[in-house]
Amino acid sequence: MRWLCWGHPTTLRPDIHCDPRPQRDLRARPCRLVSVQHSLSRYLGFTVFAYSVKSRDRKMVGDLTGAQAHASTAKCLNTWALSLGMIMTILLIIIPILIL
């Protein structure tokens, strides 16, 4: 008994012939990229918001050193979020062009 693909033995239905390689879905890759971009922007944005709130709270208490440290972290994460968002957007435009 020889197995063709997807678990169909040749002795049960010899008229079924299928390609063992899965079909490429042209929309799957850009959709995954959009999903990753959305997730990155959401989670990095929330983290930046949390650090900026911590910075504001430290400033209100009078701890300027802690406020500057949290503000610096928020600025760095914001820069990373912007850079990754731009790279993902460019890839989102280029990948479908290269596929077709």
C-alpha positions as CSV (number, residue, x, y, z in Angstrom):
1,M,0.0,0.0,0.0
2,R,1.6,3.2,-1.2
3,W,0.6,6.6,0.3
4,L,0.2,9.5,-2.1
5,C,-0.7,12.5,-0.1
6,W,-2.9,13.7,2.8
7,G,-3.2,10.1,4.0
8,H,-5.1,8.6,1.0
9,P,-3.8,5.1,0.1
10,T,-3.7,4.2,-3.6
11,T,-5.6,0.9,-3.2
12,L,-8.8,2.6,-1.9
13,R,-9.2,5.2,-4.6
14,P,-6.8,4.8,-7.5
15,D,-8.5,7.6,-9.4
16,I,-7.4,10.2,-6.9
17,H,-4.1,11.9,-7.9
18,C,-2.9,14.8,-6.0
19,D,0.2,16.8,-5.8
20,P,2.2,16.0,-2.6
21,R,3.3,19.6,-2.4
22,P,0.9,22.1,-0.8
23,Q,-0.3,25.0,-2.9
24,R,1.2,28.4,-2.3
25,D,-1.4,30.9,-1.1
26,L,-0.4,34.3,-2.5
27,R,-2.4,36.2,0.1
28,A,-1.0,34.3,3.1
29,R,2.4,35.9,3.4
30,P,1.1,39.6,3.3
31,C,-1.7,38.8,5.7
32,R,0.8,37.3,8.2
33,L,3.0,40.4,7.7
34,V,0.0,42.7,8.5
35,S,-0.8,40.6,11.6
36,V,2.8,40.8,12.8
37,Q,2.9,44.5,12.1
38,H,-0.3,45.1,14.0
39,S,0.9,43.0,17.0
40,L,4.2,44.8,17.1
41,S,2.7,48.2,17.0
42,R,0.1,47.3,19.7
43,Y,2.5,45.7,22.2
44,L,5.4,48.1,21.7
45,G,2.9,51.0,21.9
46,F,1.5,49.8,25.1
47,T,5.0,49.3,26.6
48,V,6.0,52.9,25.5
49,F,2.8,54.2,27.1
50,A,3.6,52.3,30.3
51,Y,7.1,53.8,30.5
52,S,5.9,57.3,29.8
53,V,3.3,57.0,32.6
54,K,6.0,55.8,34.9
55,S,8.2,58.7,33.9
56,R,5.3,61.2,34.5
57,D,4.7,59.6,38.0
58,R,8.4,59.8,38.9
59,K,8.5,63.5,37.8
60,M,5.4,64.3,40.0
61,V,7.0,62.6,43.0
62,G,10.2,64.6,42.4
63,D,12.5,61.7,41.3
64,L,14.0,63.4,38.2
65,T,16.7,60.8,37.7
66,G,14.1,58.0,37.6
67,A,11.9,60.1,35.4
68,Q,14.7,60.7,32.9
69,A,15.6,56.9,32.9
70,H,12.0,55.9,32.1
71,A,11.6,58.7,29.5
72,S,14.8,57.5,27.8
73,T,13.5,53.9,27.7
74,A,10.2,55.1,26.3
75,K,12.0,57.2,23.6
76,C,14.1,54.2,22.6
77,L,11.1,51.9,22.4
78,N,9.2,54.5,20.4
79,T,12.1,54.7,18.0
80,W,12.2,50.9,17.6
81,A,8.4,50.8,17.1
82,L,8.6,53.4,14.4
83,S,11.6,51.8,12.6
84,L,10.0,48.3,12.7
85,G,6.7,49.7,11.5
86,M,8.3,51.4,8.6
87,I,10.3,48.3,7.6
88,M,7.2,46.1,7.9
89,T,5.2,48.6,5.8
90,I,7.9,48.6,3.1
91,L,8.0,44.8,3.1
92,L,4.2,44.7,2.9
93,I,4.4,46.7,-0.3
94,I,7.5,44.9,-1.8
95,I,6.6,41.3,-1.1
96,P,3.4,41.1,-3.1
97,I,5.1,42.8,-6.0
98,L,7.9,40.2,-5.9
99,I,5.4,37.3,-5.7
100,L,3.4,38.3,-8.7
